């Protein structure tokens, strides 16, 4: 008996098929197939806006009240962890996980629109939501926190949180401050040696206030006659009066040498940078950040 060859050939398994097999087995094992989307919940513009603004709220709006509350609490905990460990890897991980949950919730809220879409449309929408939330919500949020409230500064292997809302008028002698450091070029490479100071941030205690007299000697410097140990690269003679609206802060710079810059050129450059305008003020470190006492170098 002759049998005709069937014209039907089943489709070959895709590379991502094991993922679905694992998902189907998990659903059967934990009876997750009994869970379905509430059909009465429709997609609304207000729901989308609220889901974009509040991480995890999409799960609650979609109808899973208990799990929605759990996700909301988890996002609040992750945000707190990001603030507490600001500048540390733990804080960055919490920030990234909160973004992932936020994007997953928004895609989940919009899932009725994806019922008739294939795998790649779902993946592309998820990536678009993740990028959109990251660029237009999380990056601006982090910038607002660091530009107007607290800025993490890495010093000697540990993080110091600098308060951005402190005013320059509240600074007293001995306070540690962070200030903007302009780029500076001094000397000549073919004569005494050239120095190039990169633009960035300076950091240190205010040694003298406006109107104070700073005197330099061979082994010490004095502020209004009160002597202190000489700091690296300070001049061994001379004096100055701190101008109005200025501070005297001896810079702490990482020096990498290429050439033969003389000590005179280095000392003169450091002395110019030591007179800091109050307009360069960035912030003052917190004494404590939550339970951690901040260690200043």
C-alpha atoms as an extended CHARMM CRD file, in Angstrom:
* protein
*
       297  EXT
         1         1  UNK       CA              0.0000000000        0.0000000000        0.0000000000  PROA      1               0.0000000000
         2         2  UNK       CA              1.4780000000        3.2930000000       -1.0900000000  PROA      2               0.0000000000
         3         3  UNK       CA              1.2810000000        6.2680000000        1.1980000000  PROA      3               0.0000000000
         4         4  UNK       CA              1.6720000000        9.8200000000       -0.0360000000  PROA      4               0.0000000000
         5         5  UNK       CA              4.1810000000       11.9980000000        1.7270000000  PROA      5               0.0000000000
         6         6  UNK       CA              2.4420000000       14.5800000000        3.8900000000  PROA      6               0.0000000000
         7         7  UNK       CA              2.9840000000       18.1480000000        2.6220000000  PROA      7               0.0000000000
         8         8  UNK       CA              2.9970000000       19.4560000000        6.2200000000  PROA      8               0.0000000000
         9         9  UNK       CA              6.3090000000       19.9860000000        7.9690000000  PROA      9               0.0000000000
        10        10  UNK       CA              6.2750000000       21.3310000000       11.5310000000  PROA      10              0.0000000000
        11        11  UNK       CA              8.2010000000       24.5410000000       12.1590000000  PROA      11              0.0000000000
        12        12  UNK       CA             11.6470000000       24.2010000000       13.6450000000  PROA      12              0.0000000000
        13        13  UNK       CA             12.1390000000       25.2000000000       17.2350000000  PROA      13              0.0000000000
        14        14  UNK       CA             13.5560000000       28.6820000000       17.7120000000  PROA      14              0.0000000000
        15        15  UNK       CA             16.6090000000       29.4820000000       19.8310000000  PROA      15              0.0000000000
        16        16  UNK       CA             14.3930000000       30.9430000000       22.5600000000  PROA      16              0.0000000000
        17        17  UNK       CA             12.0520000000       27.9060000000       22.7140000000  PROA      17              0.0000000000
        18        18  UNK       CA             13.6300000000       26.4860000000       25.9350000000  PROA      18              0.0000000000
        19        19  UNK       CA             12.5940000000       29.6830000000       27.7040000000  PROA      19              0.0000000000
        20        20  UNK       CA              8.9450000000       29.0400000000       26.8710000000  PROA      20              0.0000000000
        21        21  UNK       CA              9.2330000000       25.3620000000       27.7980000000  PROA      21              0.0000000000
        22        22  UNK       CA             10.5900000000       26.3820000000       31.1940000000  PROA      22              0.0000000000
        23        23  UNK       CA              7.7910000000       28.9230000000       31.5770000000  PROA      23              0.0000000000
        24        24  UNK       CA              5.0800000000       26.4050000000       30.7120000000  PROA      24              0.0000000000
        25        25  UNK       CA              6.5290000000       23.8560000000       33.1660000000  PROA      25              0.0000000000
        26        26  UNK       CA              6.6740000000       26.4970000000       35.9140000000  PROA      26              0.0000000000
        27        27  UNK       CA              3.0640000000       27.5440000000       35.3110000000  PROA      27              0.0000000000
        28        28  UNK       CA              1.8610000000       23.9420000000       35.5460000000  PROA      28              0.0000000000
        29        29  UNK       CA              3.9450000000       23.2080000000       38.6350000000  PROA      29              0.0000000000
        30        30  UNK       CA              2.6100000000       26.2030000000       40.6090000000  PROA      30              0.0000000000
        31        31  UNK       CA             -0.8450000000       26.3320000000       38.9780000000  PROA      31              0.0000000000
        32        32  UNK       CA             -0.1370000000       29.7760000000       37.6030000000  PROA      32              0.0000000000
        33        33  UNK       CA             -2.3620000000       29.1610000000       34.5750000000  PROA      33              0.0000000000
        34        34  UNK       CA             -5.3110000000       29.9310000000       36.8410000000  PROA      34              0.0000000000
        35        35  UNK       CA             -4.1040000000       33.5220000000       37.1430000000  PROA      35              0.0000000000
        36        36  UNK       CA             -5.3330000000       35.7680000000       34.3540000000  PROA      36              0.0000000000
        37        37  UNK       CA             -5.6310000000       39.4620000000       33.7090000000  PROA      37              0.0000000000
        38        38  UNK       CA             -8.7560000000       41.1400000000       35.0320000000  PROA      38              0.0000000000
        39        39  UNK       CA            -10.7300000000       41.8380000000       31.8860000000  PROA      39              0.0000000000
        40        40  UNK       CA            -12.6620000000       44.7270000000       33.4050000000  PROA      40              0.0000000000
        41        41  UNK       CA             -9.5060000000       46.8260000000       33.8000000000  PROA      41              0.0000000000
        42        42  UNK       CA             -9.0680000000       48.9290000000       30.6750000000  PROA      42              0.0000000000
        43        43  UNK       CA             -6.0400000000       50.9490000000       29.6340000000  PROA      43              0.0000000000
        44        44  UNK       CA             -6.5580000000       54.6590000000       30.3280000000  PROA      44              0.0000000000
        45        45  UNK       CA             -4.3980000000       57.7200000000       29.8420000000  PROA      45              0.0000000000
        46        46  UNK       CA             -4.5640000000       58.4800000000       33.5740000000  PROA      46              0.0000000000
        47        47  UNK       CA             -3.4290000000       54.9550000000       34.4010000000  PROA      47              0.0000000000
        48        48  UNK       CA             -0.4700000000       55.2430000000       32.0440000000  PROA      48              0.0000000000
        49        49  UNK       CA              0.5620000000       58.6180000000       33.5120000000  PROA      49              0.0000000000
        50        50  UNK       CA              0.3190000000       57.3570000000       37.1000000000  PROA      50              0.0000000000
        51        51  UNK       CA              2.1960000000       54.1790000000       36.1670000000  PROA      51              0.0000000000
        52        52  UNK       CA              4.9700000000       56.3060000000       34.6470000000  PROA      52              0.0000000000
        53        53  UNK       CA              5.2410000000       58.5630000000       37.7050000000  PROA      53              0.0000000000
        54        54  UNK       CA              5.0500000000       55.9860000000       40.5200000000  PROA      54              0.0000000000
        55        55  UNK       CA              7.1910000000       52.8210000000       40.2730000000  PROA      55              0.0000000000
        56        56  UNK       CA              5.1690000000       49.6630000000       40.8340000000  PROA      56              0.0000000000
        57        57  UNK       CA              1.7530000000       51.3420000000       40.7970000000  PROA      57              0.0000000000
        58        58  UNK       CA              0.8780000000       49.6750000000       37.4830000000  PROA      58              0.0000000000
        59        59  UNK       CA              0.5680000000       46.2890000000       39.1880000000  PROA      59              0.0000000000
        60        60  UNK       CA             -1.9000000000       47.7410000000       41.6920000000  PROA      60              0.0000000000
        61        61  UNK       CA             -3.9630000000       49.5030000000       39.0170000000  PROA      61              0.0000000000
        62        62  UNK       CA             -4.0980000000       46.3710000000       36.8820000000  PROA      62              0.0000000000
        63        63  UNK       CA             -6.0450000000       44.6610000000       39.6390000000  PROA      63              0.0000000000
        64        64  UNK       CA             -3.6030000000       42.6490000000       41.7660000000  PROA      64              0.0000000000
        65        65  UNK       CA             -4.0870000000       44.6250000000       44.9760000000  PROA      65              0.0000000000
        66        66  UNK       CA             -1.9990000000       42.4840000000       47.3190000000  PROA      66              0.0000000000
        67        67  UNK       CA              0.9350000000       42.0360000000       44.9690000000  PROA      67              0.0000000000
        68        68  UNK       CA              0.6000000000       45.6410000000       43.9150000000  PROA      68              0.0000000000
        69        69  UNK       CA              1.0860000000       46.7730000000       47.5170000000  PROA      69              0.0000000000
        70        70  UNK       CA              4.0710000000       44.4560000000       47.8860000000  PROA      70              0.0000000000
        71        71  UNK       CA              5.6690000000       45.8580000000       44.7290000000  PROA      71              0.0000000000
        72        72  UNK       CA              5.0190000000       49.4400000000       45.8560000000  PROA      72              0.0000000000
        73        73  UNK       CA              6.6900000000       48.7190000000       49.2150000000  PROA      73              0.0000000000
        74        74  UNK       CA              9.6040000000       47.0420000000       47.4200000000  PROA      74              0.0000000000
        75        75  UNK       CA             10.0990000000       50.1020000000       45.1880000000  PROA      75              0.0000000000
        76        76  UNK       CA              9.9730000000       52.4080000000       48.2220000000  PROA      76              0.0000000000
        77        77  UNK       CA             12.6100000000       50.2520000000       49.9270000000  PROA      77              0.0000000000
        78        78  UNK       CA             14.8060000000       50.2900000000       46.7910000000  PROA      78              0.0000000000
        79        79  UNK       CA             14.5540000000       54.0810000000       46.5590000000  PROA      79              0.0000000000
        80        80  UNK       CA             15.5270000000       54.3830000000       50.2330000000  PROA      80              0.0000000000
        81        81  UNK       CA             18.4620000000       52.0160000000       49.6380000000  PROA      81              0.0000000000
        82        82  UNK       CA             19.5600000000       54.1690000000       46.7000000000  PROA      82              0.0000000000
        83        83  UNK       CA             19.5500000000       57.2890000000       48.9060000000  PROA      83              0.0000000000
        84        84  UNK       CA             21.2130000000       55.6320000000       51.9220000000  PROA      84              0.0000000000
        85        85  UNK       CA             24.0110000000       54.0690000000       49.8400000000  PROA      85              0.0000000000
        86        86  UNK       CA             24.2960000000       56.9680000000       47.4070000000  PROA      86              0.0000000000
        87        87  UNK       CA             27.5260000000       56.6050000000       45.4520000000  PROA      87              0.0000000000
        88        88  UNK       CA             28.1030000000       52.9770000000       46.4620000000  PROA      88              0.0000000000
        89        89  UNK       CA             27.5240000000       49.9130000000       44.2300000000  PROA      89              0.0000000000
        90        90  UNK       CA             24.6130000000       48.8240000000       46.4560000000  PROA      90              0.0000000000
        91        91  UNK       CA             22.8430000000       52.1100000000       45.7270000000  PROA      91              0.0000000000
        92        92  UNK       CA             23.4430000000       51.7360000000       41.9980000000  PROA      92              0.0000000000
        93        93  UNK       CA             22.0540000000       48.1830000000       42.0360000000  PROA      93              0.0000000000
        94        94  UNK       CA             18.9460000000       49.3530000000       43.9010000000  PROA      94              0.0000000000
        95        95  UNK       CA             18.4980000000       52.1660000000       41.3840000000  PROA      95              0.0000000000
        96        96  UNK       CA             18.7450000000       49.7520000000       38.4410000000  PROA      96              0.0000000000
        97        97  UNK       CA             16.3900000000       47.2060000000       40.0190000000  PROA      97              0.0000000000
        98        98  UNK       CA             13.7980000000       49.9100000000       40.7000000000  PROA      98              0.0000000000
        99        99  UNK       CA             14.0000000000       50.9630000000       37.0510000000  PROA      99              0.0000000000
       100       100  UNK       CA             13.4910000000       47.3530000000       35.9390000000  PROA      100             0.0000000000
       101       101  UNK       CA             10.4270000000       46.8950000000       38.1620000000  PROA      101             0.0000000000
       102       102  UNK       CA              9.0140000000       50.2110000000       36.9810000000  PROA      102             0.0000000000
       103       103  UNK       CA              9.4040000000       49.2610000000       33.3070000000  PROA      103             0.0000000000
       104       104  UNK       CA              7.9810000000       45.7710000000       33.8870000000  PROA      104             0.0000000000
       105       105  UNK       CA              4.9100000000       47.2170000000       35.5960000000  PROA      105             0.0000000000
       106       106  UNK       CA              4.2460000000       49.6750000000       32.7870000000  PROA      106             0.0000000000
       107       107  UNK       CA              4.5490000000       46.9430000000       30.1500000000  PROA      107             0.0000000000
       108       108  UNK       CA              2.2950000000       44.7260000000       32.2590000000  PROA      108             0.0000000000
       109       109  UNK       CA             -0.3290000000       47.4810000000       32.4550000000  PROA      109             0.0000000000
       110       110  UNK       CA             -0.2660000000       47.7890000000       28.6650000000  PROA      110             0.0000000000
       111       111  UNK       CA             -0.3600000000       43.9980000000       28.1630000000  PROA      111             0.0000000000
       112       112  UNK       CA             -3.9090000000       43.9170000000       26.6660000000  PROA      112             0.0000000000
       113       113  UNK       CA             -2.4960000000       45.7520000000       23.6590000000  PROA      113             0.0000000000
       114       114  UNK       CA              0.0860000000       42.9920000000       23.2040000000  PROA      114             0.0000000000
       115       115  UNK       CA             -2.2280000000       39.9790000000       23.1970000000  PROA      115             0.0000000000
       116       116  UNK       CA             -2.1180000000       39.6440000000       19.4120000000  PROA      116             0.0000000000
       117       117  UNK       CA              1.5200000000       40.7070000000       19.0280000000  PROA      117             0.0000000000
       118       118  UNK       CA              4.4110000000       38.3630000000       18.4050000000  PROA      118             0.0000000000
       119       119  UNK       CA              7.4850000000       37.8470000000       20.5750000000  PROA      119             0.0000000000
       120       120  UNK       CA              9.6360000000       40.5120000000       18.9310000000  PROA      120             0.0000000000
       121       121  UNK       CA              6.9910000000       43.2290000000       19.2520000000  PROA      121             0.0000000000
       122       122  UNK       CA              6.8230000000       42.5180000000       22.9840000000  PROA      122             0.0000000000
       123       123  UNK       CA             10.6050000000       42.6610000000       23.3160000000  PROA      123             0.0000000000
       124       124  UNK       CA             10.8530000000       45.9350000000       21.3620000000  PROA      124             0.0000000000
       125       125  UNK       CA              8.1250000000       47.5560000000       23.4590000000  PROA      125             0.0000000000
       126       126  UNK       CA              9.8250000000       46.4540000000       26.6780000000  PROA      126             0.0000000000
       127       127  UNK       CA             13.1540000000       47.8990000000       25.5210000000  PROA      127             0.0000000000
       128       128  UNK       CA             11.4600000000       51.1420000000       24.4400000000  PROA      128             0.0000000000
       129       129  UNK       CA              9.7240000000       51.5120000000       27.8160000000  PROA      129             0.0000000000
       130       130  UNK       CA             12.9720000000       50.7570000000       29.6650000000  PROA      130             0.0000000000
       131       131  UNK       CA             14.9100000000       53.3640000000       27.6620000000  PROA      131             0.0000000000
       132       132  UNK       CA             12.1280000000       55.9230000000       27.8990000000  PROA      132             0.0000000000
       133       133  UNK       CA             11.8080000000       55.6630000000       31.6790000000  PROA      133             0.0000000000
       134       134  UNK       CA             15.5800000000       55.6760000000       32.0900000000  PROA      134             0.0000000000
       135       135  UNK       CA             16.2130000000       58.7410000000       29.9120000000  PROA      135             0.0000000000
       136       136  UNK       CA             13.1670000000       60.8370000000       30.7650000000  PROA      136             0.0000000000
       137       137  UNK       CA             12.4530000000       59.8910000000       34.3850000000  PROA      137             0.0000000000
       138       138  UNK       CA             15.3650000000       58.2310000000       36.2090000000  PROA      138             0.0000000000
       139       139  UNK       CA             18.2820000000       60.2090000000       34.7620000000  PROA      139             0.0000000000
       140       140  UNK       CA             16.5700000000       63.5810000000       35.4730000000  PROA      140             0.0000000000
       141       141  UNK       CA             15.5750000000       62.3690000000       38.9540000000  PROA      141             0.0000000000
       142       142  UNK       CA             19.1610000000       61.4050000000       39.7660000000  PROA      142             0.0000000000
       143       143  UNK       CA             20.4220000000       64.7300000000       38.3610000000  PROA      143             0.0000000000
       144       144  UNK       CA             17.9790000000       66.6920000000       40.5180000000  PROA      144             0.0000000000
       145       145  UNK       CA             19.1070000000       64.8100000000       43.6370000000  PROA      145             0.0000000000
       146       146  UNK       CA             22.8160000000       65.3010000000       42.9140000000  PROA      146             0.0000000000
       147       147  UNK       CA             22.5610000000       68.9050000000       41.6560000000  PROA      147             0.0000000000
       148       148  UNK       CA             20.2600000000       70.2840000000       44.3540000000  PROA      148             0.0000000000
       149       149  UNK       CA             20.4460000000       68.0310000000       47.3850000000  PROA      149             0.0000000000
       150       150  UNK       CA             23.2870000000       65.5310000000       47.8320000000  PROA      150             0.0000000000
       151       151  UNK       CA             26.3540000000       64.8280000000       45.7110000000  PROA      151             0.0000000000
       152       152  UNK       CA             28.5090000000       61.7190000000       46.3490000000  PROA      152             0.0000000000
       153       153  UNK       CA             32.2550000000       62.3840000000       46.2660000000  PROA      153             0.0000000000
       154       154  UNK       CA             34.7630000000       59.5180000000       46.2030000000  PROA      154             0.0000000000
       155       155  UNK       CA             37.8100000000       60.3200000000       48.3590000000  PROA      155             0.0000000000
       156       156  UNK       CA             40.5390000000       57.8740000000       49.3430000000  PROA      156             0.0000000000
       157       157  UNK       CA             38.3920000000       54.8240000000       48.6630000000  PROA      157             0.0000000000
       158       158  UNK       CA             35.2440000000       55.9170000000       50.5140000000  PROA      158             0.0000000000
       159       159  UNK       CA             32.2490000000       58.0610000000       49.6050000000  PROA      159             0.0000000000
       160       160  UNK       CA             31.5250000000       61.4380000000       51.2010000000  PROA      160             0.0000000000
       161       161  UNK       CA             28.0560000000       62.9320000000       50.6800000000  PROA      161             0.0000000000
       162       162  UNK       CA             28.1610000000       66.6870000000       50.0760000000  PROA      162             0.0000000000
       163       163  UNK       CA             25.0790000000       68.7860000000       50.8340000000  PROA      163             0.0000000000
       164       164  UNK       CA             24.2810000000       71.0850000000       47.9100000000  PROA      164             0.0000000000
       165       165  UNK       CA             21.7680000000       73.3220000000       49.7030000000  PROA      165             0.0000000000
       166       166  UNK       CA             24.2580000000       74.8840000000       52.1590000000  PROA      166             0.0000000000
       167       167  UNK       CA             24.9730000000       78.5940000000       51.6200000000  PROA      167             0.0000000000
       168       168  UNK       CA             28.4130000000       80.1210000000       51.2610000000  PROA      168             0.0000000000
       169       169  UNK       CA             27.5430000000       82.6810000000       53.9430000000  PROA      169             0.0000000000
       170       170  UNK       CA             27.2580000000       79.9460000000       56.5890000000  PROA      170             0.0000000000
       171       171  UNK       CA             30.8430000000       78.7230000000       56.1310000000  PROA      171             0.0000000000
       172       172  UNK       CA             33.2510000000       79.3050000000       59.0060000000  PROA      172             0.0000000000
       173       173  UNK       CA             36.9850000000       78.8210000000       59.4180000000  PROA      173             0.0000000000
       174       174  UNK       CA             37.7480000000       75.1020000000       59.6660000000  PROA      174             0.0000000000
       175       175  UNK       CA             34.6850000000       73.9260000000       57.7130000000  PROA      175             0.0000000000
       176       176  UNK       CA             35.2830000000       71.4770000000       54.8960000000  PROA      176             0.0000000000
       177       177  UNK       CA             33.8730000000       72.6110000000       51.5620000000  PROA      177             0.0000000000
       178       178  UNK       CA             33.6940000000       71.4010000000       48.0020000000  PROA      178             0.0000000000
       179       179  UNK       CA             34.2920000000       73.9720000000       45.2790000000  PROA      179             0.0000000000
       180       180  UNK       CA             34.6840000000       74.1030000000       41.5070000000  PROA      180             0.0000000000
       181       181  UNK       CA             38.2880000000       74.1280000000       40.3620000000  PROA      181             0.0000000000
       182       182  UNK       CA             38.9920000000       75.9050000000       37.0650000000  PROA      182             0.0000000000
       183       183  UNK       CA             41.6030000000       74.6540000000       34.6410000000  PROA      183             0.0000000000
       184       184  UNK       CA             44.9910000000       76.3270000000       34.9590000000  PROA      184             0.0000000000
       185       185  UNK       CA             48.2350000000       76.3480000000       32.9860000000  PROA      185             0.0000000000
       186       186  UNK       CA             51.4660000000       77.7840000000       34.4260000000  PROA      186             0.0000000000
       187       187  UNK       CA             55.1670000000       77.7780000000       33.5880000000  PROA      187             0.0000000000
       188       188  UNK       CA             56.9010000000       76.7710000000       30.3720000000  PROA      188             0.0000000000
       189       189  UNK       CA             57.7720000000       73.2130000000       29.4720000000  PROA      189             0.0000000000
       190       190  UNK       CA             61.2160000000       74.1510000000       28.1050000000  PROA      190             0.0000000000
       191       191  UNK       CA             62.2820000000       76.3920000000       30.9830000000  PROA      191             0.0000000000
       192       192  UNK       CA             61.2190000000       75.7760000000       34.5990000000  PROA      192             0.0000000000
       193       193  UNK       CA             58.6730000000       73.1400000000       33.6140000000  PROA      193             0.0000000000
       194       194  UNK       CA             54.9940000000       73.5280000000       32.7930000000  PROA      194             0.0000000000
       195       195  UNK       CA             51.9840000000       72.7030000000       34.9820000000  PROA      195             0.0000000000
       196       196  UNK       CA             48.5200000000       71.8330000000       33.7500000000  PROA      196             0.0000000000
       197       197  UNK       CA             45.6760000000       71.7060000000       36.2760000000  PROA      197             0.0000000000
       198       198  UNK       CA             42.5620000000       69.9540000000       35.0400000000  PROA      198             0.0000000000
       199       199  UNK       CA             39.1300000000       71.4560000000       35.5680000000  PROA      199             0.0000000000
       200       200  UNK       CA             37.1190000000       69.6900000000       38.2430000000  PROA      200             0.0000000000
       201       201  UNK       CA             36.3210000000       69.9290000000       41.9520000000  PROA      201             0.0000000000
       202       202  UNK       CA             38.4970000000       71.0410000000       44.8380000000  PROA      202             0.0000000000
       203       203  UNK       CA             38.0710000000       69.7800000000       48.3810000000  PROA      203             0.0000000000
       204       204  UNK       CA             39.4670000000       70.8790000000       51.7220000000  PROA      204             0.0000000000
       205       205  UNK       CA             39.0160000000       72.8890000000       54.9330000000  PROA      205             0.0000000000
       206       206  UNK       CA             38.7230000000       76.6680000000       54.9190000000  PROA      206             0.0000000000
       207       207  UNK       CA             42.0080000000       77.8150000000       56.5060000000  PROA      207             0.0000000000
       208       208  UNK       CA             41.3710000000       81.5620000000       56.4170000000  PROA      208             0.0000000000
       209       209  UNK       CA             38.3750000000       83.8390000000       55.9200000000  PROA      209             0.0000000000
       210       210  UNK       CA             38.1200000000       87.2190000000       54.1370000000  PROA      210             0.0000000000
       211       211  UNK       CA             40.3990000000       89.7740000000       55.7760000000  PROA      211             0.0000000000
       212       212  UNK       CA             42.6060000000       87.1870000000       57.5240000000  PROA      212             0.0000000000
       213       213  UNK       CA             46.3820000000       87.4770000000       57.1840000000  PROA      213             0.0000000000
       214       214  UNK       CA             48.2560000000       84.3430000000       56.1220000000  PROA      214             0.0000000000
       215       215  UNK       CA             52.0350000000       84.2690000000       56.7170000000  PROA      215             0.0000000000
       216       216  UNK       CA             54.4310000000       81.6230000000       55.4050000000  PROA      216             0.0000000000
       217       217  UNK       CA             57.7120000000       80.5730000000       57.0280000000  PROA      217             0.0000000000
       218       218  UNK       CA             60.2500000000       77.7810000000       56.5340000000  PROA      218             0.0000000000
       219       219  UNK       CA             58.4810000000       75.1690000000       58.6890000000  PROA      219             0.0000000000
       220       220  UNK       CA             55.0050000000       76.5990000000       59.3540000000  PROA      220             0.0000000000
       221       221  UNK       CA             52.3170000000       78.9620000000       58.1750000000  PROA      221             0.0000000000
       222       222  UNK       CA             50.2040000000       81.2170000000       60.3760000000  PROA      222             0.0000000000
       223       223  UNK       CA             46.6770000000       82.5950000000       60.1470000000  PROA      223             0.0000000000
       224       224  UNK       CA             46.3740000000       85.8510000000       62.1110000000  PROA      224             0.0000000000
       225       225  UNK       CA             49.4930000000       84.8410000000       64.0570000000  PROA      225             0.0000000000
       226       226  UNK       CA             48.3260000000       81.2980000000       64.9230000000  PROA      226             0.0000000000
       227       227  UNK       CA             50.8850000000       78.8610000000       63.5380000000  PROA      227             0.0000000000
       228       228  UNK       CA             50.0560000000       75.5400000000       61.8640000000  PROA      228             0.0000000000
       229       229  UNK       CA             52.2570000000       72.8820000000       60.2330000000  PROA      229             0.0000000000
       230       230  UNK       CA             53.3240000000       73.6920000000       56.7040000000  PROA      230             0.0000000000
       231       231  UNK       CA             51.2970000000       71.8510000000       54.0620000000  PROA      231             0.0000000000
       232       232  UNK       CA             52.8130000000       70.2130000000       50.9590000000  PROA      232             0.0000000000
       233       233  UNK       CA             54.1690000000       72.6730000000       48.3480000000  PROA      233             0.0000000000
       234       234  UNK       CA             53.4550000000       75.7620000000       50.4540000000  PROA      234             0.0000000000
       235       235  UNK       CA             55.9140000000       78.6300000000       49.9370000000  PROA      235             0.0000000000
       236       236  UNK       CA             58.6280000000       79.1020000000       52.5770000000  PROA      236             0.0000000000
       237       237  UNK       CA             58.1780000000       82.8310000000       52.8200000000  PROA      237             0.0000000000
       238       238  UNK       CA             55.8140000000       85.7470000000       52.1770000000  PROA      238             0.0000000000
       239       239  UNK       CA             52.3070000000       86.6220000000       53.2560000000  PROA      239             0.0000000000
       240       240  UNK       CA             48.8900000000       87.5770000000       51.8860000000  PROA      240             0.0000000000
       241       241  UNK       CA             45.5840000000       89.0980000000       52.9650000000  PROA      241             0.0000000000
       242       242  UNK       CA             42.5600000000       87.0680000000       51.9580000000  PROA      242             0.0000000000
       243       243  UNK       CA             40.4060000000       89.3130000000       49.7160000000  PROA      243             0.0000000000
       244       244  UNK       CA             36.7390000000       90.0280000000       50.2600000000  PROA      244             0.0000000000
       245       245  UNK       CA             34.3610000000       87.2010000000       49.2700000000  PROA      245             0.0000000000
       246       246  UNK       CA             37.3040000000       84.8020000000       49.0940000000  PROA      246             0.0000000000
       247       247  UNK       CA             38.5210000000       81.8580000000       51.1660000000  PROA      247             0.0000000000
       248       248  UNK       CA             42.0010000000       80.4760000000       51.6290000000  PROA      248             0.0000000000
       249       249  UNK       CA             41.8520000000       76.7270000000       50.9730000000  PROA      249             0.0000000000
       250       250  UNK       CA             45.0890000000       74.9160000000       50.2550000000  PROA      250             0.0000000000
       251       251  UNK       CA             44.3880000000       72.5930000000       47.3110000000  PROA      251             0.0000000000
       252       252  UNK       CA             44.8690000000       68.8440000000       47.5360000000  PROA      252             0.0000000000
       253       253  UNK       CA             45.8000000000       67.6770000000       44.0600000000  PROA      253             0.0000000000
       254       254  UNK       CA             46.9240000000       64.3820000000       42.6390000000  PROA      254             0.0000000000
       255       255  UNK       CA             50.1800000000       65.1600000000       40.8520000000  PROA      255             0.0000000000
       256       256  UNK       CA             51.4990000000       63.0940000000       37.9510000000  PROA      256             0.0000000000
       257       257  UNK       CA             54.8490000000       64.3590000000       36.7640000000  PROA      257             0.0000000000
       258       258  UNK       CA             56.0960000000       64.4280000000       33.1950000000  PROA      258             0.0000000000
       259       259  UNK       CA             59.0650000000       66.7620000000       32.9750000000  PROA      259             0.0000000000
       260       260  UNK       CA             61.0080000000       68.8060000000       35.4800000000  PROA      260             0.0000000000
       261       261  UNK       CA             58.6160000000       71.3690000000       36.9280000000  PROA      261             0.0000000000
       262       262  UNK       CA             60.4460000000       73.3080000000       39.6190000000  PROA      262             0.0000000000
       263       263  UNK       CA             59.1450000000       73.6120000000       43.1660000000  PROA      263             0.0000000000
       264       264  UNK       CA             58.8450000000       77.3740000000       42.6250000000  PROA      264             0.0000000000
       265       265  UNK       CA             56.3810000000       76.8940000000       39.7500000000  PROA      265             0.0000000000
       266       266  UNK       CA             54.3930000000       74.2480000000       41.6830000000  PROA      266             0.0000000000
       267       267  UNK       CA             54.2390000000       76.3890000000       44.8190000000  PROA      267             0.0000000000
       268       268  UNK       CA             53.2060000000       79.4990000000       42.8730000000  PROA      268             0.0000000000
       269       269  UNK       CA             50.4510000000       77.6120000000       41.0500000000  PROA      269             0.0000000000
       270       270  UNK       CA             49.1060000000       76.0970000000       44.2590000000  PROA      270             0.0000000000
       271       271  UNK       CA             49.1310000000       79.5340000000       45.8960000000  PROA      271             0.0000000000
       272       272  UNK       CA             47.0280000000       80.9710000000       43.0640000000  PROA      272             0.0000000000
       273       273  UNK       CA             44.5170000000       78.1330000000       43.3490000000  PROA      273             0.0000000000
       274       274  UNK       CA             44.3560000000       78.4950000000       47.1520000000  PROA      274             0.0000000000
       275       275  UNK       CA             42.4120000000       81.7720000000       46.9300000000  PROA      275             0.0000000000
       276       276  UNK       CA             38.9160000000       80.4650000000       46.2770000000  PROA      276             0.0000000000
       277       277  UNK       CA             35.9950000000       82.7050000000       45.3920000000  PROA      277             0.0000000000
       278       278  UNK       CA             32.7460000000       82.0880000000       47.2400000000  PROA      278             0.0000000000
       279       279  UNK       CA             31.1190000000       81.8820000000       43.7990000000  PROA      279             0.0000000000
       280       280  UNK       CA             33.0270000000       78.5930000000       43.3220000000  PROA      280             0.0000000000
       281       281  UNK       CA             31.2820000000       77.0560000000       46.3350000000  PROA      281             0.0000000000
       282       282  UNK       CA             29.5280000000       73.7650000000       45.5390000000  PROA      282             0.0000000000
       283       283  UNK       CA             28.5570000000       72.3480000000       48.9190000000  PROA      283             0.0000000000
       284       284  UNK       CA             29.5140000000       71.2370000000       52.4080000000  PROA      284             0.0000000000
       285       285  UNK       CA             29.6890000000       67.5940000000       53.5430000000  PROA      285             0.0000000000
       286       286  UNK       CA             27.1400000000       66.2560000000       55.9970000000  PROA      286             0.0000000000
       287       287  UNK       CA             28.5570000000       65.3090000000       59.3860000000  PROA      287             0.0000000000
       288       288  UNK       CA             26.4640000000       62.1350000000       59.2480000000  PROA      288             0.0000000000
       289       289  UNK       CA             24.6580000000       60.4510000000       56.4080000000  PROA      289             0.0000000000
       290       290  UNK       CA             21.8610000000       58.5140000000       58.0810000000  PROA      290             0.0000000000
       291       291  UNK       CA             23.7070000000       56.3760000000       60.6980000000  PROA      291             0.0000000000
       292       292  UNK       CA             27.1730000000       56.6770000000       59.0990000000  PROA      292             0.0000000000
       293       293  UNK       CA             29.5890000000       59.2440000000       60.4160000000  PROA      293             0.0000000000
       294       294  UNK       CA             31.3420000000       60.7380000000       57.4440000000  PROA      294             0.0000000000
       295       295  UNK       CA             35.1270000000       60.4190000000       57.4570000000  PROA      295             0.0000000000
       296       296  UNK       CA             36.8050000000       63.5060000000       56.0530000000  PROA      296             0.0000000000
       297       297  UNK       CA             40.4000000000       63.1140000000       54.8010000000  PROA      297             0.0000000000
